[in-house]
Amino acid sequence: MSMRYCIKDYRTSIDPHLLHTFFSHTQISITDYNWIFSDLTAYASKGKQELENSVFRQDNFTLTGQELEELLKHEEVVVVFGVMVAVKENLNIKDIERLPVIEYNKHYWEEDYMSPIKNAVMEVGFFDGELIIVTTDNQNIVDTLKRNIFNFPNLISLKEYMES
């Protein structure tokens, strides 16, 4: 069964909806995985200039870890809403039977939710700039999140979040 953790109520100087900040504060390696983005609402900018032609303006797409790392060196990306999935293998988005979605998906909020993408190592759901849900059955990722909890003092289980 997958483990589900929430990052909520982060009233610090950091915003984990900025992808660079999410990765730097969770210490999850970008280049160890390939990334699938779906159901996405995000904004990319360079300095104060919004980038209209950024890949992050698309609803669904894939990037290798190297491509994502390179983009984040040049673009500031804020994910307002959507799903980011880490996979080990290189996948063509057209070969994926069903992409994960949050909107109108009651199952996403259940404790036993599992990513529809086979071999997903981790799935990260972003919700309106207020909540992030990390779903994984990879103990190394869970340990990494817990080791870096000082960056996100309100890291709690989905069960705790739903009961609060």
VENCOR-V794852 format. One record per backbone hydrogen bond with DSSP energy under -0.5 kcal/mol. NH is the residue of the N-H (numbers start at 0). CO is the residue of the C=O. If there is no record, write none. Layout:
{{NH,CO} {NH,CO}}
//
This chain:
{{2,135} {4,133} {5,155} {6,131} {7,5} {7,153} {8,129} {10,8} {11,9} {17,14} {18,16} {18,76} {21,17} {22,18} {23,19} {24,20} {25,21} {26,22} {27,22} {32,29} {33,86} {34,62} {35,84} {36,60} {37,82} {39,58} {40,80} {42,77} {44,75} {45,48} {48,45} {49,47} {50,43} {51,49} {53,50} {56,53} {57,54} {60,36} {62,34} {67,63} {68,64} {69,65} {70,66} {71,67} {72,68} {72,69} {73,69} {73,70} {74,70} {75,44} {76,74} {77,42} {77,75} {78,16} {78,76} {79,40} {79,77} {80,40} {81,125} {82,37} {83,123} {84,35} {85,121} {86,33} {87,118} {90,88} {92,90} {94,91} {95,92} {96,94} {104,101} {105,103} {107,104} {108,105} {109,106} {112,109} {117,115} {119,116} {120,85} {121,85} {122,134} {123,83} {124,122} {124,132} {125,81} {126,130} {127,125} {128,79} {129,126} {130,126} {131,6} {132,124} {133,4} {134,122} {134,132} {135,2} {136,120} {137,120} {138,136} {140,137} {141,137} {142,138} {143,139} {144,140} {145,141} {146,142} {147,143} {148,145} {150,147} {151,147} {151,148} {154,151} {155,5} {155,153} {157,3} {160,156} {161,157} {162,158} {163,159} {163,160}}
//
